[in-house]
Every structure is written in C-alpha cells, then in structure tokens.
Amino acid sequence: MSRLDVRKTYKLYIGGKFPRSESGRSYEVVSASGQFLANASMGSRKDVRDAVVAARGAYSGWSGATAFNRGQVLYRVAEVLEGRRAQFVDEIGASEGLTARAASAVVDAAVDRVVWYAGWTDKIAQVLGNLNPVAGPYFNVSAPEPTGVVGVLAPQASSLLGLVSVVAPVIATGNTAVVVTSADRPLPAITLGEVFATSDVPGGVVNLITARTAEVASWLASHRDVNAIDLTGVAGAEGVDWAALEAAAAGNLKRVLRPTVQDGAPVEPDWTEDPGLSRIRAFVETKTVWHPKGL
C-alpha cells in the first residue's frame, strides 16, 4: 500500500526545545540541484530575543561548570554526531551537492573538530593564562574567562564543518551561543540541534535560528545583552552590510570577530585547515588577580 511522505517542517532550537517561529513563517529548503528538501522556520526578531534570554539564563551554569566537565559534554556531542553519521551524510550530500564519499569526509572532519575542541577545554587556562612576575610579595595570576553570550552568524557554504568550527570554540570556553544558521543550507544545523538536545548540553547553551541572515543579523548585532558577535557568516550572505553590523555591535562594546576579507570582500575560510587557537582566544577575557604571599 502506498503512503505519503511525512514532510517535516524544521523548527528552531531555543532553550533546549524546538519551538516554531513566533512569526509563523517558514521557507522552502532546496538541494544543490534545486529539489525540495523540507520547510524550515523563518526566524524573527522575537525569536532572536527569546534565544538571547535562553542563552543568558544558561550562562552562569555553563560558565561555572568545570572545564573538564565541558570537555566531557563536548565529547558526548561528538559521540552522538558519530551515531547519526548516515543522516548527516545524506543531508550534507543534498545540501552541498557532494558525492557520498565527499560528504562522509565532511562529517568525519566535523566529528574530529568537536573532539579537538573537547580536548582543549581544560588546557585553555594553562596556555592563555600566566603567573606573572612582580616586584613584591604577591602572586599575580592572569586567567582567561568567558565573555558571555556570543552571537554567531554561521558560515553560509559549509553547513556542518564550518558550523561546528564556529560554535565549538564558543562553548568550549564557557560562553553560550545564539547562532543564525546558513540561510540556504539549514538542515544540518537543525539536526545538530537534535544532537545537542540529546548530548548533555544544557538547554540554552546553544540556540539555533533558521532565518535569512540579512533579516535578523542586525538585531543580534545591536542586542544589548549580547557580549560578542562572530561575523563569519556574512560571507556569501545576500544583503548583509558587515560594516553596519560592526557599528551596531559598538553600542554596548561587543567584542567582534571580523570575517576573513580578501580584496575588500568577506570570504569563507577553508574549514579543512588546522583551526589553531584564534577562535578560542576570540571570546575570552583575561582576568588578573593579585594575592599576597603568606609568610
């Protein structure tokens, strides 16, 4: 007996739940060859505000967790992502127009990238911190601390490897994230939200909004309770003025991670390269403490 396919409408991921957009809107997601894949919620300004509230609510618990615990949680994300490997291969292949072999390599690289950042969580303080020499009977210690709530404009082209490459360092350092996904390739991001929801990541630590980047980016950049913003995803996004976003971020002195620029235009990085520590450094603040030495 024939049956109809269940056409899924992908929802947002906010506060550990999967709500529909407050706007009531959705848009069609198509494959690289133009075939219909699914409907995705069209996020709104209110959805951004709700996501920031959720991220702020989760911040104290996540930043207060031990670095070792955050590493365990991130490793669990890699485990669950690996367990759903076949689904990601299918979605990456359709979204980015890759062969099964190429899509498999992308998923493998994404899993490895999460594991890499999981291994860094309890080493960041030693590498970025310092015991400073001072002239006096004092200890002077500098230690990295998370910046707070970080807005992330996810890469437009690399819908999984690029996504984990920008989200993992944000949460590895104890920040929480509000992520605007790739506008045309959102399916791997929402599936990644399902991974977060089943991987011991506390609700609100990562929030994913499917939307047109040009529509919601300015609201995220100007939001007064967002402490930093990653503008990587302006590369390839239609109608986005990244200089205007940077100016909007100055309203509350947000820390801004600028996009990679070539010939005056933002371009997407090569996500297969060694990530280094630049994204870990981008969203930590250095706190220096003086303490008298005992006799």
C-alpha positions as CSV (number, residue, x, y, z in Angstrom):
1,M,0.0,0.0,0.0
2,S,1.4,3.4,-1.0
3,R,1.8,6.1,1.6
4,L,2.6,9.8,1.6
5,D,6.0,11.0,2.8
6,V,6.0,12.9,6.1
7,R,7.3,16.3,5.0
8,K,9.0,17.7,8.0
9,T,8.9,21.4,8.9
10,Y,12.2,22.0,10.8
11,K,11.8,24.2,13.8
12,L,14.1,26.4,15.8
13,Y,16.2,25.2,18.7
14,I,15.9,27.6,21.6
15,G,16.4,26.9,25.3
16,G,16.8,23.1,24.7
17,K,13.4,23.0,22.9
18,F,12.2,23.0,19.3
19,P,9.6,25.9,19.0
20,R,8.0,27.1,15.9
21,S,9.0,30.6,14.9
22,E,7.0,33.3,16.6
23,S,6.5,34.8,13.1
24,G,4.5,31.8,11.9
25,R,6.5,31.9,8.7
26,S,8.5,29.2,7.0
27,Y,10.5,28.8,3.8
28,E,11.4,26.1,1.4
29,V,14.8,24.5,1.6
30,V,16.1,23.0,-1.6
31,S,19.0,20.8,-2.6
32,A,22.0,22.0,-4.5
33,S,20.2,20.8,-7.6
34,G,17.0,22.7,-6.8
35,Q,14.9,19.8,-5.5
36,F,12.6,20.4,-2.5
37,L,14.0,19.0,0.8
38,A,12.0,20.4,3.6
39,N,10.4,23.5,5.1
40,A,12.3,25.5,7.7
41,S,11.0,28.0,10.2
42,M,11.7,31.6,9.3
43,G,13.1,33.1,12.5
44,S,12.2,36.6,13.6
45,R,13.4,39.4,15.8
46,K,11.3,38.0,18.7
47,D,13.0,34.6,18.2
48,V,16.4,36.3,18.5
49,R,15.3,37.9,21.7
50,D,14.0,34.6,23.1
51,A,17.3,32.9,22.2
52,V,19.3,35.6,23.9
53,V,17.2,35.2,27.0
54,A,17.7,31.5,27.0
55,A,21.5,31.9,26.4
56,R,21.7,34.4,29.3
57,G,19.8,32.0,31.6
58,A,22.2,29.2,30.8
59,Y,25.4,31.2,31.1
60,S,26.0,31.0,34.8
61,G,25.6,27.3,35.0
62,W,27.7,26.6,31.9
63,S,30.5,29.1,32.6
64,G,30.5,27.8,36.2
65,A,31.0,24.2,35.2
66,T,34.5,22.8,35.4
67,A,36.5,22.8,32.2
68,F,36.8,19.1,32.4
69,N,33.0,18.7,32.5
70,R,32.6,20.9,29.5
71,G,35.1,18.7,27.7
72,Q,33.1,15.6,28.6
73,V,29.9,17.2,27.3
74,L,31.6,18.2,24.0
75,Y,33.0,14.7,23.6
76,R,29.4,13.4,24.1
77,V,28.3,15.7,21.3
78,A,30.9,14.0,19.1
79,E,29.7,10.6,20.1
80,V,26.1,11.3,19.2
81,L,27.1,13.1,16.0
82,E,29.0,10.0,15.0
83,G,26.0,7.8,15.8
84,R,23.9,9.9,13.4
85,R,26.5,9.9,10.7
86,A,24.4,8.4,8.0
87,Q,21.8,11.2,8.4
88,F,24.4,13.9,8.2
89,V,26.0,12.3,5.2
90,D,22.6,12.4,3.4
91,E,21.9,16.0,4.4
92,I,25.3,17.3,3.5
93,G,25.3,15.5,0.2
94,A,21.9,17.0,-0.7
95,S,22.6,20.5,0.7
96,E,26.1,21.0,-0.7
97,G,25.8,18.8,-3.8
98,L,28.6,16.4,-2.7
99,T,29.1,12.8,-3.5
100,A,28.5,10.3,-0.7
101,R,32.3,9.9,-0.3
102,A,32.9,13.6,-0.1
103,A,30.0,14.1,2.3
104,S,31.4,11.3,4.5
105,A,34.7,13.1,4.7
106,V,33.0,16.3,5.8
107,V,31.1,14.5,8.5
108,D,34.3,12.8,9.7
109,A,36.1,16.1,9.8
110,A,33.2,17.7,11.8
111,V,33.3,14.9,14.4
112,D,37.1,15.2,14.7
113,R,36.8,19.0,15.1
114,V,34.4,18.6,18.0
115,V,36.7,16.1,19.6
116,W,39.6,18.6,19.1
117,Y,37.9,21.4,20.9
118,A,36.7,19.0,23.6
119,G,40.3,18.2,24.3
120,W,41.2,21.9,24.7
121,T,38.6,22.8,27.3
122,D,40.8,22.0,30.3
123,K,44.0,23.2,28.7
124,I,42.9,26.8,27.7
125,A,43.8,28.3,31.1
126,Q,47.3,26.9,31.1
127,V,48.0,28.1,27.6
128,L,46.3,31.5,27.7
129,G,46.8,32.2,31.4
130,N,50.0,33.1,33.2
131,L,51.7,33.5,36.6
132,N,53.2,37.0,36.2
133,P,56.5,38.0,37.8
134,V,56.0,41.1,40.0
135,A,58.2,43.2,42.3
136,G,56.7,42.5,45.6
137,P,55.4,39.8,47.9
138,Y,52.4,39.0,45.8
139,F,51.1,36.3,43.4
140,N,49.9,37.9,40.2
141,V,47.8,35.5,38.2
142,S,46.1,36.1,34.8
143,A,43.4,33.6,33.7
144,P,41.0,33.5,30.8
145,E,37.3,33.8,31.5
146,P,34.3,33.5,29.1
147,T,33.0,36.7,27.5
148,G,29.3,35.9,28.0
149,V,26.6,35.5,25.4
150,V,28.0,35.2,21.9
151,G,26.1,35.8,18.7
152,V,27.3,33.7,15.7
153,L,26.5,34.2,12.1
154,A,27.2,30.7,10.8
155,P,29.0,30.0,7.5
156,Q,26.7,30.0,4.5
157,A,28.5,27.4,2.4
158,S,29.9,24.9,4.9
159,S,26.7,23.8,6.7
160,L,28.3,21.3,9.1
161,L,32.1,21.5,9.3
162,G,32.0,25.3,9.2
163,L,29.2,25.4,11.7
164,V,30.9,23.2,14.3
165,S,34.1,25.1,13.7
166,V,32.5,28.4,14.9
167,V,30.2,27.0,17.6
168,A,32.5,24.5,19.4
169,P,35.2,27.1,20.4
170,V,32.5,29.5,21.7
171,I,31.0,26.9,24.1
172,A,34.3,25.2,24.9
173,T,35.5,28.3,26.6
174,G,32.3,28.6,28.7
175,N,30.3,31.0,26.6
176,T,26.7,30.4,25.4
177,A,25.7,30.9,21.8
178,V,22.9,32.3,19.7
179,V,23.5,31.0,16.2
180,V,21.9,32.2,12.9
181,T,22.3,29.2,10.6
182,S,23.2,29.1,7.0
183,A,20.2,30.6,5.2
184,D,20.1,28.2,2.3
185,R,21.6,25.1,3.9
186,P,20.0,24.9,7.4
187,L,19.1,21.2,7.6
188,P,22.5,20.0,9.1
189,A,22.3,22.8,11.7
190,I,18.9,21.7,12.9
191,T,19.9,18.1,13.0
192,L,22.9,19.3,15.0
193,G,20.4,20.9,17.4
194,E,18.9,17.4,17.9
195,V,22.4,16.2,18.7
196,F,22.8,19.0,21.3
197,A,19.4,18.1,22.8
198,T,20.5,14.5,23.4
199,S,24.1,15.1,24.4
200,D,24.0,16.5,27.9
201,V,24.4,20.1,26.6
202,P,22.2,22.1,29.0
203,G,19.3,23.9,27.3
204,G,20.1,27.4,26.3
205,V,23.9,26.8,25.9
206,V,23.4,26.7,22.1
207,N,20.4,28.2,20.4
208,L,19.9,27.8,16.6
209,I,17.8,30.1,14.5
210,T,17.0,29.4,10.9
211,A,16.4,32.6,9.1
212,R,17.6,34.9,6.3
213,T,20.8,36.3,7.7
214,A,20.1,39.8,6.4
215,E,16.8,39.9,8.2
216,V,18.0,39.0,11.7
217,A,21.7,39.8,11.9
218,S,21.2,43.5,12.7
219,W,19.0,42.6,15.7
220,L,21.6,40.2,17.0
221,A,24.4,42.7,16.5
222,S,22.6,45.5,18.3
223,H,21.2,43.5,21.2
224,R,22.3,44.9,24.4
225,D,22.6,41.6,26.3
226,V,24.9,40.0,23.7
227,N,28.5,40.4,24.7
228,A,30.2,39.4,21.5
229,I,29.5,38.5,17.9
230,D,31.2,36.4,15.2
231,L,30.6,37.9,11.7
232,T,32.0,34.9,9.8
233,G,28.6,34.2,8.1
234,V,28.4,37.5,6.3
235,A,30.5,35.9,3.6
236,G,28.1,34.8,0.9
237,A,25.0,36.2,2.7
238,E,22.8,38.4,0.5
239,G,22.0,41.9,1.5
240,V,24.3,42.0,4.6
241,D,26.4,45.1,5.3
242,W,29.0,43.7,7.7
243,A,30.5,47.2,8.4
244,A,27.0,48.3,9.6
245,L,26.8,45.2,11.8
246,E,30.2,46.1,13.4
247,A,28.9,49.6,14.0
248,A,25.8,48.3,15.6
249,A,27.8,46.0,17.9
250,A,29.7,49.0,19.2
251,G,26.5,50.1,21.1
252,N,27.5,48.0,24.1
253,L,31.1,47.5,23.2
254,K,30.7,44.0,21.9
255,R,33.7,42.0,21.1
256,V,33.6,41.5,17.3
257,L,35.3,38.7,15.3
258,R,35.6,40.0,11.8
259,P,35.1,37.9,8.8
260,T,38.1,36.8,6.6
261,V,38.5,39.5,3.9
262,Q,40.1,39.2,0.5
263,D,40.2,42.1,-2.0
264,G,37.9,44.1,0.3
265,A,35.1,41.5,0.4
266,P,34.4,38.9,3.1
267,V,35.2,35.3,2.1
268,E,34.6,32.0,3.9
269,P,37.7,30.4,5.4
270,D,39.0,26.9,4.4
271,W,37.5,24.9,7.2
272,T,39.7,21.9,6.5
273,E,42.8,23.8,7.7
274,D,44.2,23.4,11.2
275,P,41.9,25.7,13.3
276,G,44.6,26.9,15.7
277,L,43.6,28.9,18.8
278,S,42.3,32.1,17.2
279,R,38.7,31.2,17.8
280,I,39.4,30.2,21.3
281,R,41.1,33.4,22.0
282,A,38.4,35.5,20.3
283,F,35.8,35.1,23.1
284,V,37.7,35.0,26.3
285,E,38.6,37.9,28.6
286,T,41.8,37.9,30.7
287,K,41.3,38.5,34.4
288,T,44.3,39.3,36.5
289,V,44.2,38.8,40.3
290,W,46.7,39.9,42.9
291,H,47.1,37.9,46.1
292,P,49.6,38.5,49.0
293,K,52.1,35.7,49.7
294,G,52.0,34.1,53.1
295,L,54.8,34.4,55.5
